[in-house]
Amino acid sequence: MKRLMLTAVSSGSGKTTITCGLLAALRRRGVAAECFKCGPDYIDPMFHERVLGTPSRNLDLFLQGEAGLRRTLNRQRADVALVEGAMGFYDGCGGTDQASAWRTAEAADIPAVLVLRPEGSSLTLAAQVRGLQTFRTPSRLAGLLLNHCRPALYARLAPLLERETGLPVLGFLPPMEEAVIKSRHLGLLTAGEIQDLSARVEAVAAQLEQTADIPSLLALTGTAAAPSAQPGPLPPAYCRIAVARDEAFCFLYQDNLDALREAGAELVFFSPLRDGVLPGDADGLYLPGGYPELHAETLSRNTAMRESVRRAVLAGLPTVAECGGFLYLQQTLEDESGTPWPMAGALTGRGVRTDRLQRFGYLTLTAERDSLLLRRGETVPAHEFHYWDCTENGTDLAARKAGGEAAWRSGVAGASLYAAFAHLHFGGELPLARRFVKAGVRWRRERL
């Protein structure tokens, strides 16, 4: 098992573009590759999956812990895995290096290549790299790769950087229109929204074949031990969980889906945008996050689906609704223009547009009574990232900002419902997936 991390000084350095280009270049060479993403980001793994046709998984020390991180890495089957970092190399939770890309590289013994954009500096760039090399020990930095760098500049910078840092410079990507991916309020457009994405990635891959030293990059990969315990065969399906998945609901951790299947669930995917009603014989409902605000009118006009979801949730169908799913359960949801549209109406609030991030970042949720996913006194790590807010965010859980003093009430947590802005990872220490599935099994038995 070989692994290599691609990291950077900050967001916007081109990690995703370089990662996808290298994945495509490896595929061209017949190298079996996989990809992981540091942190809680949902969008970058969509790009990885689009390139490879196989799932990309998140590595998040805050949400999973080290044991969960190892369980996810044990799912690697390909010869080589690229790990895309998040934000800057040392940027973690609450102004610390906790859950940073560096912490991940250190915990999993993964060498890292720093993606650099010269941006009008030369020797100062070497000073930045030297600072990164000495800021934490060991730094795990094993090489440099320049992005958005013209050939003439690369010819001058490469020997300078190697001389001043001792790190090999392994090539460059010149400025390319194909390497530019548009963004919106939550980051990059999703992979499915970019019609010419495959052509763009192939153009970047072809360029990297010419200007990057791919054999030397592969030579840097750390060799990890074979998995100590691989996931066994899936158990029989004891219940069916309907999972919303379309353009409006696309923020799904692959580990969450795997955990539900391994707990005994058959997953049935459906589209609240296009399907008429919930899948028949569903024993549970999973409404993940996404961009319902961008599709509010279409979701609203699908009155049959809205009514199907409302009846099911109010009847006690075990339901997990995160962020966008939480907004879908409200009475109304404003679109980007501020127009409110009727939603499922299983909850009593209104989803409203704001002009800034709301409660952004890692947090913990503590239960004061037993509910669908949590037991009294338990604390679960979570993550929020949203511009829309709600007039009634729920009060059933005690939320606290990770590494800070901010605290608030959050979420609706009852015997059959978890509904909140906070996203959960089912690959952590608490058996969230097993509890969800057990509730689905009970629902099925009560109706036989």
C-alpha positions in Angstrom: 0.0 0.0 0.0 1.6 3.3 -1.2 0.3 6.7 -0.2 1.2 10.3 -0.9 -0.4 13.5 0.3 -0.8 16.7 -1.8 -0.9 19.7 0.5 -0.4 23.5 0.3 0.1 26.7 2.2 -3.5 27.7 1.9 -6.8 27.1 0.2 -6.9 28.1 -3.4 -3.5 26.8 -4.2 -4.9 24.3 -6.7 -4.7 21.0 -4.7 -7.9 19.6 -6.2 -6.8 20.4 -9.8 -3.4 18.9 -9.3 -4.8 15.8 -7.5 -7.4 15.1 -10.2 -4.8 15.6 -13.0 -2.3 13.2 -11.3 -5.1 10.7 -10.7 -5.9 10.8 -14.5 -2.2 10.6 -15.4 -1.8 7.5 -13.1 -4.9 5.9 -14.8 -3.3 6.5 -18.2 -0.2 4.7 -17.0 -2.2 1.7 -15.8 -1.5 2.4 -12.1 -4.4 1.4 -9.9 -5.1 4.5 -7.7 -7.5 5.6 -5.0 -8.0 8.9 -3.4 -8.8 10.3 0.1 -9.6 13.8 1.3 -8.4 15.3 4.6 -11.1 17.1 6.6 -14.9 17.2 6.4 -15.2 18.5 2.8 -17.9 16.9 0.6 -17.1 18.5 -2.8 -13.5 17.6 -3.5 -14.2 13.8 -3.1 -16.9 14.2 -5.9 -14.1 15.3 -8.2 -11.9 12.4 -7.3 -14.7 9.9 -7.8 -15.6 11.5 -11.2 -12.0 10.9 -12.3 -11.5 7.4 -11.0 -15.1 6.0 -11.0 -14.5 4.7 -7.5 -15.5 6.3 -4.1 -13.2 8.8 -2.5 -13.2 8.8 1.3 -12.6 11.5 3.9 -9.9 11.3 6.6 -10.9 13.5 9.5 -9.2 13.1 12.9 -11.7 15.3 14.6 -14.8 13.5 13.4 -13.3 10.0 13.4 -10.4 9.9 15.8 -7.2 7.9 15.0 -9.0 4.5 15.2 -11.6 5.7 12.7 -8.9 7.1 10.5 -7.1 3.7 10.4 -10.4 1.9 9.7 -10.9 4.2 6.6 -7.4 3.8 5.4 -7.8 0.0 5.7 -10.3 0.2 3.0 -7.6 1.1 0.5 -7.4 -1.6 -2.2 -5.4 0.1 -5.0 -1.6 0.1 -5.3 -1.4 3.9 -4.8 -3.5 6.3 -2.9 -3.3 10.1 -3.2 -4.5 12.1 -0.2 -5.6 15.6 -0.8 -5.0 17.9 2.1 -7.4 20.6 3.4 -6.7 24.4 3.7 -3.1 25.0 4.7 -0.8 22.1 5.8 -1.0 23.0 9.5 -4.5 24.5 9.6 -6.6 22.6 12.0 -9.5 23.2 14.4 -9.7 26.3 16.5 -6.4 27.9 15.4 -4.4 24.7 16.3 -3.0 21.9 14.2 -5.6 19.4 15.6 -7.2 17.5 12.7 -4.9 19.3 10.2 -3.4 17.7 7.1 -0.1 17.6 8.9 -1.7 15.7 11.8 -3.2 13.2 9.4 0.1 12.7 7.6 1.8 12.2 11.0 -0.8 9.8 12.3 -0.8 7.7 9.1 2.9 8.0 8.2 2.2 9.6 4.8 4.9 11.8 3.0 3.6 15.1 1.6 4.2 17.1 -1.5 3.7 20.8 -1.2 1.7 22.5 -4.0 3.0 26.0 -4.4 1.8 29.0 -6.4 4.8 31.4 -6.9 2.5 34.5 -7.0 5.3 37.0 -7.6 7.9 35.7 -5.1 11.1 33.8 -5.5 13.5 33.6 -2.6 10.7 34.4 -0.2 9.0 31.3 -1.5 11.9 29.3 -0.2 11.6 31.1 3.2 8.0 30.0 3.4 8.9 26.4 2.7 11.7 26.5 5.2 9.3 27.8 7.8 6.9 24.9 7.0 9.8 22.4 7.3 10.7 23.6 10.8 7.3 24.6 12.3 6.6 21.0 13.3 9.0 18.0 13.5 8.9 15.9 11.5 7.3 18.0 8.9 6.5 15.1 6.5 7.3 17.3 3.6 9.1 15.3 0.9 8.9 17.4 -2.3 7.5 20.5 -4.1 5.2 20.9 -7.1 4.6 24.4 -8.6 1.2 25.4 -9.8 0.2 28.2 -12.2 3.9 28.6 -13.0 5.2 29.6 -16.4 8.1 27.5 -17.8 10.7 30.3 -17.7 9.8 31.0 -14.1 10.1 27.3 -13.2 13.5 27.1 -14.8 14.7 29.9 -12.4 12.7 28.8 -9.3 13.4 25.0 -9.3 17.1 25.1 -8.6 16.7 28.0 -6.1 14.1 26.1 -4.1 16.1 22.8 -4.2 19.2 24.6 -3.0 17.5 26.6 -0.2 15.1 23.9 1.1 16.8 20.6 0.2 13.5 19.3 -1.2 13.2 18.0 -4.8 11.0 20.1 -7.1 9.0 17.6 -9.1 7.6 19.7 -11.9 5.0 22.3 -12.6 1.6 23.0 -14.1 1.6 26.2 -16.2 -1.4 28.6 -16.3 -4.3 26.7 -18.1 -7.9 27.7 -18.7 -8.8 24.1 -18.2 -7.4 24.2 -14.7 -9.8 26.9 -13.5 -12.9 25.5 -11.7 -15.6 28.0 -10.8 -16.8 28.4 -7.2 -19.9 29.4 -5.3 -20.6 30.2 -1.6 -19.7 26.7 -0.3 -16.6 26.3 -2.5 -16.1 24.7 -5.9 -19.1 23.9 -8.1 -19.8 20.2 -7.7 -18.3 17.8 -10.2 -21.7 17.0 -11.7 -22.3 20.7 -12.5 -19.3 21.0 -14.8 -20.2 19.5 -18.1 -16.7 19.5 -19.6 -15.0 18.3 -16.4 -13.6 15.1 -18.0 -12.0 17.1 -20.8 -10.6 19.6 -18.4 -9.0 16.9 -16.2 -7.6 15.1 -19.2 -6.0 18.3 -20.4 -4.4 18.8 -17.0 -3.2 15.2 -17.0 -1.7 15.5 -20.4 0.1 18.7 -19.3 1.4 17.0 -16.1 2.7 14.1 -18.2 4.9 16.7 -19.9 5.9 19.0 -17.1 5.8 16.9 -13.9 8.1 14.0 -12.9 5.5 11.4 -12.2 7.9 8.5 -11.6 9.7 10.6 -8.9 6.4 11.5 -7.3 5.5 7.8 -7.1 9.0 7.1 -5.7 8.1 9.4 -2.8 5.1 7.4 -1.7 5.3 5.9 1.7 4.8 2.2 2.0 2.1 1.4 4.5 1.6 -2.0 6.1 -1.2 -4.2 4.6 -4.5 -3.7 6.4 -4.6 -5.6 9.7 -8.3 -6.3 9.4 -10.2 -5.8 6.1 -14.0 -5.4 6.1 -15.7 -8.7 5.8 -18.7 -9.6 3.6 -21.8 -7.6 4.2 -24.4 -9.1 6.5 -28.0 -9.8 5.3 -30.1 -6.7 5.0 -32.4 -6.4 7.9 -34.1 -3.1 6.8 -34.2 -0.6 3.9 -33.1 2.9 4.3 -34.1 5.5 1.7 -31.2 7.8 1.0 -31.8 11.1 -0.9 -29.2 11.6 -3.6 -29.4 14.1 -6.4 -28.2 17.6 -7.2 -30.0 19.1 -4.2 -28.8 16.4 -1.7 -25.3 15.3 -2.6 -23.2 15.7 0.6 -22.7 12.1 1.6 -19.6 10.6 3.3 -18.8 7.2 1.6 -18.0 5.9 5.1 -21.5 6.7 6.3 -23.0 4.6 3.4 -20.5 1.8 4.1 -21.3 1.9 7.9 -25.1 1.6 7.2 -24.6 -1.3 4.9 -22.3 -3.1 7.3 -24.8 -2.6 10.1 -27.4 -4.4 8.0 -29.2 -1.8 5.9 -30.1 -2.0 2.2 -29.7 1.5 0.8 -32.3 2.6 -1.7 -31.4 5.9 -3.4 -34.1 8.3 -4.5 -34.4 11.9 -5.8 -36.6 14.4 -3.9 -36.3 16.6 -7.1 -37.7 14.0 -9.6 -39.3 11.0 -7.8 -43.0 11.1 -6.9 -42.9 9.5 -3.5 -40.5 7.8 -1.0 -39.3 4.3 -2.0 -41.8 1.7 -0.9 -41.2 -0.4 2.2 -38.6 2.1 3.5 -37.8 1.5 7.2 -35.6 4.6 7.5 -35.0 7.9 5.8 -31.6 9.7 5.3 -31.7 13.3 4.1 -28.1 14.5 3.7 -26.9 18.0 3.1 -26.4 19.6 -0.3 -27.8 22.6 -2.1 -31.6 22.5 -1.6 -31.6 26.3 -1.6 -30.5 26.3 -5.3 -33.4 23.9 -6.2 -36.0 25.3 -3.8 -38.6 25.9 -6.5 -38.3 22.4 -8.1 -38.4 20.7 -4.7 -41.4 22.8 -3.8 -43.3 21.9 -7.0 -42.8 18.2 -6.3 -45.8 18.3 -3.9 -46.3 14.5 -3.9 -42.7 13.9 -2.6 -43.0 16.7 0.0 -46.2 15.2 1.3 -44.8 11.7 1.3 -41.8 12.8 3.4 -43.9 14.9 5.8 -46.3 12.0 6.5 -43.4 9.5 7.0 -41.5 11.7 9.4 -44.6 12.6 11.4 -45.5 8.9 11.6 -42.2 8.2 13.2 -40.2 6.7 10.4 -36.5 6.7 11.7 -35.0 9.8 10.0 -31.6 11.5 9.9 -31.7 14.9 8.3 -28.5 17.0 8.1 -28.1 20.6 7.1 -29.8 20.7 3.6 -32.0 17.8 4.7 -32.9 19.7 7.9 -33.9 22.7 5.7 -36.0 20.5 3.5 -38.1 19.4 6.5 -39.0 23.0 7.4 -42.2 24.8 6.4 -40.5 27.0 3.8 -37.0 27.6 2.3 -35.8 30.8 0.6 -34.0 30.5 -2.7 -31.0 32.6 -3.7 -33.3 35.6 -4.5 -35.0 35.4 -1.1 -38.2 33.9 -2.4 -39.7 31.4 0.1 -40.9 28.1 -1.2 -43.0 25.5 0.7 -41.0 22.5 1.8 -41.9 19.2 3.5 -43.4 20.9 6.6 -42.5 18.1 9.1 -40.8 20.8 11.2 -42.0 24.2 12.2 -39.3 26.6 11.1 -38.4 28.6 8.0 -35.1 28.3 6.1 -33.7 31.8 5.4 -30.9 33.2 3.3 -28.0 35.0 5.0 -25.0 36.8 3.7 -22.3 35.0 5.7 -21.3 31.6 7.0 -23.3 30.5 10.1 -21.6 28.7 13.0 -18.9 27.5 10.6 -16.5 24.7 11.7 -16.1 21.8 14.1 -18.3 21.4 17.1 -19.5 18.8 19.6 -23.1 17.9 20.4 -24.0 16.5 23.8 -27.3 14.6 24.4 -29.3 15.3 27.6 -31.7 12.4 26.9 -31.9 9.3 24.8 -32.7 9.7 21.1 -32.4 8.0 17.8 -28.7 8.3 17.4 -27.4 9.5 20.9 -27.8 8.3 24.5 -28.0 10.6 27.5 -24.6 12.1 28.3 -22.9 11.1 25.1 -21.0 13.7 23.1 -20.4 13.4 19.3 -18.1 15.5 17.1 -19.8 17.2 14.2 -19.3 19.9 11.6 -21.3 22.8 10.2 -20.8 24.8 7.0 -23.8 26.7 5.7 -24.9 30.2 4.6 -28.6 29.5 5.1 -30.1 29.5 8.6 -33.4 28.6 10.1 -35.8 30.4 12.3 -36.1 27.3 14.6 -32.8 25.4 14.8 -33.9 23.1 17.6 -32.9 22.9 21.3 -32.6 19.2 22.0 -28.7 19.1 21.9 -26.1 21.1 23.6 -23.7 22.4 21.0 -20.2 23.8 21.7 -17.6 25.2 19.3 -14.5 23.0 19.2 -11.6 24.7 20.9 -13.8 27.7 21.9 -16.2 29.0 24.4 -19.2 29.5 22.1 -22.1 27.3 23.1 -25.7 27.1 21.9 -28.7 24.8 21.7 -29.2 22.9 18.4 -31.1 20.2 16.7 -34.3 18.1 17.0 -33.3 14.8 18.6 -36.2 12.5 19.4 -36.8 8.8 19.5 -37.2 8.6 15.7 -35.5 11.8 14.4 -32.1 13.5 14.2 -32.6 16.8 12.4 -29.9 19.5 12.7 -27.5 21.7 10.7 -24.6 19.6 12.1 -23.2 16.9 9.8 -22.2 13.6 11.5 -19.6 11.0 10.5 -20.7 7.4 11.1 -17.0 6.2 11.2 -16.2 7.6 14.6 -16.4 6.0 18.0 -20.2 6.0 18.6 -22.3 3.3 16.8 -24.5 5.8 15.1 -25.1 3.6 12.0 -26.0 0.6 14.1 -28.5 2.6 16.1 -30.1 4.0 12.9 -30.4 0.5 11.5 -31.8 -1.0 14.7 -34.5 1.7 14.7 -35.3 0.8 11.1 -35.5 -2.9 12.1 -37.9 -2.1 14.9 -40.0 0.0 12.5 -40.2 -2.9 10.1 -41.1 -5.5 12.8 -43.9 -3.2 14.2 -45.5 -3.2 10.7 -45.3 -6.9 9.9 
